[in-house]
Amino acid sequence: MSHAAVPRAGFPRAVLFDLDGTLLDSAPDMLATVNAMRDARGRGPMSMDVLRPVVSKGARAMTAAAFPDVPADERNTWIPEFLAIYDAELGRHGEVFDGIEAMLRALEDAGVAWGIVTNKPEYLARKLLPMLDWDTRCAVLIGGDTLPERKPHPLPLLHAAHLMGVAAADCVYVGDDERDIVAARAAGMRSIVALWGYRLDEDDPMAWQGDVLLESPHALCDPEAWPA
């Protein structure tokens, strides 16, 4: 059965979102995590300015930013430690981006179903939902380990659309990283680049070829802001 009703004119039938850097400013939780790891190794805290640009790149990228002098093979053995500490810090410091809740309410009021496709491990993403009051509102949640493939592969987006009962062409994907837009294009979905999220100085969002680029979630309260 489809979870998506017929939406009000202008809005898409369904919307899928990336999580970190798109819906949720989770960088403060991530900073607490890497600083706990640094403290355990006798190092001082790192700054948010250094970590924030790589949050959307995942645990390995954040660990690399926190310990650039440690060989990658050694750092990668610390990923379980990173995840365990992050699990304890989850939801304690971060918050949704300004405008996200208003945008989600606008979608719901318009009859638009929405869900989340993230590369975060599913158990961590799922743990966040009740903290955000999204557990009864989010139609589908796909994590980075839910399926054999993860973004930028299109499978997670296609599977999420299937579970929501909508065609990929009737769905829009919103994300702040190039792999989000690559996955959307490969899935046949329209896409929105969330410029309010995390990215490196050398990233060029215009080159990602998203259908729409937006500076603020507030804009998505307007049906005319969504790609046709």
C-alpha positions in Angstrom: 0.0 0.0 0.0 1.3 3.5 -0.8 2.1 5.8 2.1 1.9 8.8 -0.1 -1.4 10.7 -0.6 -2.0 13.0 -3.5 -0.1 16.1 -2.5 -1.2 19.7 -2.9 -0.3 21.2 -6.3 3.4 22.2 -6.6 4.8 19.8 -4.0 6.3 16.5 -5.1 4.4 13.3 -4.2 7.2 12.1 -1.9 10.5 13.5 -0.6 13.6 11.6 0.7 16.2 13.4 2.8 19.8 12.8 3.7 20.2 13.1 7.5 23.5 14.6 8.7 24.0 18.0 7.2 20.6 18.1 5.6 18.0 17.6 8.3 20.2 17.4 11.3 23.2 19.5 12.4 24.9 16.6 14.0 28.4 18.1 13.9 28.3 19.0 17.7 27.7 15.3 18.5 30.5 14.3 16.1 32.9 16.9 17.7 32.2 15.5 21.2 33.0 12.0 19.8 36.3 12.8 18.2 37.4 14.9 21.1 36.7 12.1 23.5 39.0 9.9 21.3 41.6 12.7 21.2 41.5 13.1 25.0 41.9 9.3 25.5 45.2 9.6 23.5 46.5 12.7 25.4 45.6 15.2 22.8 43.8 18.5 23.1 40.4 19.2 21.5 40.0 20.0 17.9 37.9 22.9 16.7 34.5 22.7 15.0 35.8 24.6 12.0 38.1 21.7 11.2 35.6 19.0 11.7 32.4 20.5 10.3 33.3 20.3 6.5 33.9 16.6 6.7 30.9 15.4 8.8 28.9 14.3 5.7 31.9 12.3 4.5 31.5 9.7 7.3 33.4 8.3 10.3 36.6 7.6 8.4 36.9 11.1 7.1 36.1 12.6 10.6 38.7 10.3 12.2 41.2 11.3 9.5 40.5 15.0 10.3 41.0 14.4 14.0 44.2 12.3 13.6 45.8 13.4 10.3 49.3 12.2 11.5 48.1 8.6 12.2 48.3 6.1 9.3 44.9 5.3 7.7 45.2 1.6 8.4 45.6 2.3 12.1 42.9 5.0 12.2 40.4 2.6 10.5 40.7 0.1 13.3 39.3 2.9 15.6 36.0 3.1 13.7 34.2 0.8 16.2 35.4 3.0 19.0 34.2 6.1 17.1 30.7 4.5 16.7 30.5 3.4 20.3 31.3 6.9 21.6 29.0 8.5 19.1 26.2 6.2 20.2 26.6 7.6 23.7 26.8 11.2 22.5 23.9 10.8 20.0 21.4 13.6 20.2 23.0 15.3 23.2 24.6 18.3 21.4 23.2 18.5 17.8 19.9 19.9 16.7 17.8 20.1 13.5 18.7 23.0 11.2 16.7 26.1 11.5 13.7 25.9 9.2 13.6 22.1 9.0 10.7 21.5 11.3 8.6 24.2 9.5 9.5 22.6 6.2 8.5 19.1 7.4 5.2 20.4 8.7 4.5 22.2 5.4 5.1 18.9 3.5 2.8 17.0 5.9 0.1 19.6 5.7 0.3 19.3 1.9 -0.1 15.5 2.0 3.5 14.8 1.1 5.1 11.6 2.5 8.8 12.0 3.5 11.5 9.6 4.5 15.3 9.4 5.2 18.1 7.7 3.2 21.4 8.1 5.0 24.8 6.5 5.0 24.7 6.5 8.8 24.4 3.0 10.3 20.6 2.2 10.5 20.6 1.5 14.2 22.1 5.0 15.0 19.7 6.7 12.6 16.7 4.8 14.0 17.7 5.7 17.6 17.6 9.4 16.6 14.0 9.4 15.3 12.1 9.4 18.7 14.5 12.0 20.0 13.4 14.3 17.2 9.7 13.3 17.3 10.0 11.8 13.9 9.5 8.1 14.6 5.8 8.3 13.8 6.2 10.8 10.9 9.0 9.5 8.8 7.6 7.0 6.3 10.8 5.1 5.7 14.3 5.0 7.0 17.2 3.4 5.0 20.7 3.4 6.6 24.1 2.9 5.2 24.1 -0.8 6.2 20.4 -1.6 5.5 21.1 -2.9 2.0 24.2 -4.3 0.1 24.8 -0.9 -1.4 24.9 2.6 0.0 25.0 6.1 -1.6 26.2 7.1 -4.2 24.6 3.8 -5.5 21.0 4.4 -6.3 19.7 1.2 -4.6 18.9 2.8 -1.2 16.9 5.6 -2.9 15.0 3.2 -5.2 14.2 0.8 -2.3 12.9 3.7 -0.2 10.7 4.9 -3.0 9.4 1.3 -3.4 8.6 1.0 0.3 6.7 4.4 0.1 4.7 3.1 -2.8 5.9 5.9 -5.2 7.8 5.8 -8.5 11.3 7.3 -8.4 10.3 9.9 -10.9 7.6 11.2 -8.4 10.2 11.6 -5.6 12.7 14.3 -4.8 15.9 13.7 -2.9 17.5 16.4 -0.8 21.1 16.2 0.3 24.2 18.2 1.1 26.9 16.0 -0.4 27.8 15.2 -4.0 27.1 11.5 -3.5 23.5 12.4 -2.6 23.0 14.1 -6.0 24.9 11.3 -7.9 22.6 8.8 -6.3 19.5 10.8 -7.1 20.4 11.2 -10.7 21.2 7.5 -11.0 17.8 6.6 -9.4 15.9 8.9 -11.8 14.9 11.3 -9.0 15.0 15.0 -9.1 17.3 16.5 -6.5 17.9 19.5 -4.3 21.4 20.5 -3.1 21.2 21.6 0.6 23.7 24.4 0.6 23.2 24.9 4.4 24.9 21.6 5.0 28.5 20.4 5.3 31.1 20.6 2.5 34.8 21.2 1.9 36.1 24.5 0.6 37.1 22.9 -2.7 33.6 21.4 -3.2 31.7 22.9 -6.1 27.9 22.2 -5.6 27.1 23.7 -9.0 29.2 21.0 -10.6 27.0 18.3 -9.0 24.2 19.0 -11.4 21.4 19.0 -8.9 18.1 20.3 -10.2 17.8 23.0 -7.5 20.3 24.6 -5.1 19.0 26.2 -2.0 20.5 28.2 0.9 17.9 27.5 3.5 15.3 24.9 4.4 12.7 27.7 4.8 12.5 28.0 1.1 11.1 24.5 0.8 7.9 25.6 2.6 7.0 27.2 -0.7 5.8 24.6 -3.3 7.3 26.7 -6.1 10.8 26.0 -4.8 10.6 22.3 -5.6 11.8 21.0 -8.9 9.0 20.4 -11.4 
